[in-house]
Amino acid sequence: MKSENPVKNKVKVTIAGNQFTVISEENESYTQGIADELNESINEIKGANKSVSTTAAVILTALNYCDMIRQNKSDSETLRKQLEEYLENAAKDRETITELRTENEKLKKDIETYRKRLGDTGHNGAPVSTAVRSAKKTVSEQEEAAEDETEFFYTDSKDIKKHKNKK
């Protein structure tokens, strides 16, 4: 960030054979580096076409730099828009995560509540231990009834066979 009262540096540079004094807030090596880069660009254009005058090479170099600036501005704008979009998506994602965490905590509490209820009582409101004993008793009674019916059926089938044999 530039200060309110920047120091002005006077730097002598040579561009396309002409000497200039450049006044800049940047240091001498930076300013000289820019002048060197500009000279290289001018010399590239002159080297590619020997019939191009220095003035034409300077103008073509200026056009190239203007094109690069315009493209960089466009790229910068595209990146700025992408960054804004990413930030918006990140904010939405943070909001979704917060909502999911809240829902997760609520579900954990619900599970704990249901576990406590099941620990104290069964589905019909009776204590679980009583419900389990009742279920075991019911199963035992059904098993006994099934054995009685099997025995009765077995006894009856023997009697039927005996009866058929007597005939």
Secondary structure as the mmCIF struct_conf table of DSSP 4:
data_model
#
loop_
_struct_conf.conf_type_id
_struct_conf.id
_struct_conf.beg_label_comp_id
_struct_conf.beg_label_asym_id
_struct_conf.beg_label_seq_id
_struct_conf.end_label_comp_id
_struct_conf.end_label_asym_id
_struct_conf.end_label_seq_id
BEND BEND1 GLU A 4 ASN A 5
HELX_LH_PP_P HELX_LH_PP_P1 PRO A 6 LYS A 8
STRN STRN1 ASN A 9 ILE A 15
TURN_TY1_P TURN_TY1_P1 ALA A 16 GLY A 17
STRN STRN2 ASN A 18 SER A 24
BEND BEND2 GLU A 25 GLU A 26
HELX_RH_AL_P HELX_RH_AL_P1 GLU A 28 ALA A 48
TURN_TY1_P TURN_TY1_P2 LYS A 50 SER A 51
HELX_RH_AL_P HELX_RH_AL_P2 THR A 54 ASP A 120
STRN STRN3 THR A 121 THR A 121
TURN_TY1_P TURN_TY1_P3 HIS A 123 ASN A 124
BEND BEND3 GLY A 125 ALA A 126
STRN STRN4 PRO A 127 PRO A 127
HELX_RH_AL_P HELX_RH_AL_P3 VAL A 128 LYS A 166
#
